[in-house]
Every structure is written in C-alpha cells, then in structure tokens.
Amino acid sequence: MKKRFSFTILLTILIGLLPSMMVYAQTYTVSPSGYTSVPSSNVTQVSVTFHGGLLQVKATVSGSRATFTLRKNNRSKFQNSGTYVIHYDSYSGDRVKTNIQVPAGSTNPSTDIDLNFSNGSKKYVIALKSGSIYYYTNPTTITASFAAPTTPSSPSPSNGATSVATSGTLSWSCSANDGGSTLNYDLFASVNFNAESSSWTSKHKA
C-alpha cells in the first residue's frame, strides 16, 4: 500500500518516517490449533449426564468470525440427527449459539459465530444432544490480540538522496495491518549530514 502527498523543499534533505499513531489490526489465535482432545469422562449436571469419549471440535478464525467444526473421534458419520449448543467456558456455561443442526449421515458439521470481543480470551465448549444422549467437547480457547503495523519502507526519493527537486511527490510503502483504519505518520527532515558518523542531525518534524 502506498501513501502519497505533495511537498516543497528548498534544500537537499533527508526524509525520515515514523508512525505517529500506532493503529493495530485485530487478530485472533486459537488453542489448540487443531481438534481438541476427547473428554475422558462423563459429567452430570443436575439430572443430565454429558458423555465424554466421542466428540472433538476444531475452531478456525477468519477476520472476526470463528468456524467450529465437529467430528467423532473415530471419524465415523453421525448416525442420528441431533442439535448442539456452543457455550462459554463449559457445557453448562452461558449460551453463545443454540439449536445448531447435525444432519444424520454427516461427518464434519460446522457453524460460524461472530467474535465480539477485542481483548483477552474466551473458552468455547460444545454440547450435543443426539436422541436422548448428551455429549460434550473439551474447550477451545480463542485469544484476541493486535498486530503492529510494519516499519515504513521503500521511500521515494530514497533515504539520503541528494539533488532532490524543490517540489514533487513523496511516497513510501506502509503496513497493510491497519485493520481498515487510518495509519498516520510523522515526517522528519534534516539539512545537516555528519559524514563521520554517517548520520543526519538537527531533525525537524515537517
């Protein structure tokens, strides 16, 4: 992505670029990155027994949307139709999405949810009802973070250029990790070059 603006200078200068407002792109990471392990035991909540030993789930994230894909640990088809619920934290936690269908004969039913948080982590557990039997998965953790923009590069005119025209267009390449937001930069100019240290001094914000 290129940023451009017109400028006028009276002297040969060095142009320096620094991000002045760090705009970070929202990203999400998933743990585990593949399918969860199979719960090793049954658990009872009030009068309902949730069975372990069967279900696994894998979460993938695209943008701010997560896809949860179910499978049986032996990779066989779901013989009976059923419905499942995505919960926060545990099989008895707050419901994120309900009444998701599992067609009979399917092998990898999936569903999507919006990730409506921008920091911290959330755990998701799926509880499936097939016939009169309930099953559950081990939790999947999704963590929100931000990716920093990259350092500006490929300036034109090049860094340290001499005999630059007194007017023209300055451009540089910048990060695409701005999440669609505005990424602002500070522009610094200097007219003093120290040959001994190969550095410019007396920088001034343009």
N, C-alpha and C positions, 0 to 999 in steps of 0.2 A: 504494500500500500504506500502511495507517495503523498507527501504533504508539500504544498507549494504556496509561495507568496512572492510578491514583487518587492524589491528593496533597492535603495540607492545608497552608495558609499562614495566617499571622497578619497580614501586612502586604501592601499593594499592592507587586507586584514586577514586574520584567522577567525573562522566561524566555529564556535563550539555549541553543541546542543545538549540540553539536559531536560528530562521530563520534569515539568513543574507541578503537575497534578497527576499522581500515580493512579490511574484507573485500572483496576484489576478485573479480569474476566472470571466469572463464576464457573467453578469446576466441581465435579463430584467424583469421589473414589468409592469403590465397592470392596467390601471384605466379607467373605472370601471372594476372590475374583472369578472362581468357577462355581460349581454346585456346592451347596452346603453338605456337610456330613449328615448321616441319618441319625435321628434321635434314637438313643439306645434303650429307652424305657417308656412305658406308658405312664400317663399322668391323669389324675382325676380332679376335675373342677366341679364342685357341688355334686351333681349326680351324673355328670358326663365324663366318660373316660376317653382321653385323646391318646390314640395309639401311635407309638413310635415305630421305627424299624421299616418304614416304607417310603416316605416322601423326601425328596430333595428339591431345592429351588435354587435358581441362578438369577441374579439381577445384573442387568446391563443398563448403562445410562447414556442417553444422547441428549445433549443440551440440558434442559431441566426436566426431562421426562425419563422415568425408570420403567424398564420392562422386566417383569418377573415371569420366569419360565419354570413350570413344574415338570417333574418326571418321577416315575417309580424307580427305586434303587436297582431293580433288576432289569430296567429298560423295557419292560413289557407294556402292553397297552392297558389303558383304564377300561376294564371290562364293563363297568356300570357307569352311567352318567352320575354327576354329582355337582355340588356347588362349593365354592370356597370363599373365604374371607381373608383379607390382609389386615393384620393387626399391628399396632405399635408394640414393641418390647416383648410380648409373649402371646400365647394362644388365647389369653383372657384379657389382653390389653385393649385400649381404645381401637375402634374400627376405622381403617383407612378407606377400604373399598369392600362392598358386600355383594353377595349374590352373583359371583363370577361363575360362569358355567364351565363344566368339564364334560364334553360330549363323550358318550360311550364309544370306545374304539380309538380314542385319541392317544397320542404318546407324549406330546410336549405342549399341553395347553399353556397359553400365556396371556398376560394382561398388562396394561400400562397404567401408571399413575403419574401425576404431576408432583414434582419435588418443590414444596412451597416453603423451604427454609434456606437461609443463606449462610448460616454458620453452625458449627457443632455437628453432632452425629445423631442419627436416628436408627433404631433397630426395627426390622420388619419380620414378622412371623406369619406363616400361612396356616390356616386351619381349614381342612377339607372334610365335608360330610358326603359320604358315598353310601347310599342306602341308609342303614341305621347306625353306621360306624363312623366315628370321627378320627381323623389323622391330623398330625401337625408336623411342621418343619423346624429345624434349628434356625436361629436368627441370622439374617443378613444385615450387615451394618453399612449404611451409606453416610459418608462424611463430606460436608461442604467445605470448600476452600476457594482461594482465588489465585489465579496465575498472573504473575507480574508481567508487564509489557517488556519487550526486549529493548536493548540499547539501540538508539538511532544509528543508522549506518548508511554507507554509500552517499555521502553529501555531494552535491554539485552546486558550485565549484568544489573541488576536492579540498580536504583539510590541508591548510598550509599553502594553498595556491597563491601565486603572485601574479601581478599584472592583470588583475581582475577588472573587468569593465565597471564603470562607476554606477551603472544601473543594469538590472537584469532580473532573472528569476532564480531563487534559491530553492533547492529541493533536497529531500532526503528520504530514505526508506525508514519506515517505523513499524512498530508491532501491530500484528493483527489481533492480539489478545486484548482488545479493548471492550469486548462484550457489546459492541454496538454503541458504546458511549463515546463522548468526545475525549480525545487524548491531547492535552496541551503541553507545549514545550517552552522552555526559556531559551532565548538565543543570546549568546555572548560573543562580543567582538573585541579584538586586541590589535594594536598597531605596533607593539614592541616585541621583537623576537630576540631571545638570548641564544646566540649561536653556541656558546659554551655548554649550556645545559639543554640545548635543543628544545626550548620551551618558550611559550608566549607569556608575557606578563602584562600587568595592568589591564586585566579583562574588564569589560564593561557590559552590563546587561542591555541588550538592544531593545 
